[in-house]
Amino acid sequence: MKQHKSSAPQFAICVHNAECPASLELHKIYRVLPDDDAASDGDLRIIDESGEDYLYPADYFLLVDLPSDTERALRDSFLLAQHAGRGARERFEKALAKVADAAPEEYDRL
């Protein structure tokens, strides 16, 4: 029987990161994305430090059941950070394109 999306934990605390310290920080809260196939293999789909989702062993994390207002605040915060990151990336790529097309004497004006 499949769990409803709302009953699945959406956050987890990292308790083990020895194999991937650049991707996961100990004691940090991470978003968990629903993935029944991953769960059946003993994994969790986590949005890690790269901002992308990857599979990690479930025993690297403690799933947390948070009060609804805390969960909503964290979810909103993650979404804002994700959108801000996209905007920064787009601005960086536009600036990089300008530099690539500019002559060296124009760099100071960019």
HELIX and SHEET records of a PDB file:
HELIX    1   1 LYS A    5  SER A    7  5                                   3    
HELIX    2   2 ASP A   36  SER A   40  1                                   5    
HELIX    3   3 ALA A   58  TYR A   60  5                                   3    
HELIX    4   4 SER A   68  ASP A  101  1                                  34    
HELIX    5   5 PRO A  104  ARG A  109  5                                   6    
SHEET    1   A 5 ASP A  53  PRO A  57  0                                        
SHEET    2   A 5 ASP A  43  ILE A  47 -1                                        
SHEET    3   A 5 ILE A  29  LEU A  33 -1                                        
SHEET    4   A 5 PHE A  11  CYS A  14 -1                                        
SHEET    5   A 5 PHE A  61  VAL A  64 -1                                        
END                                                                             
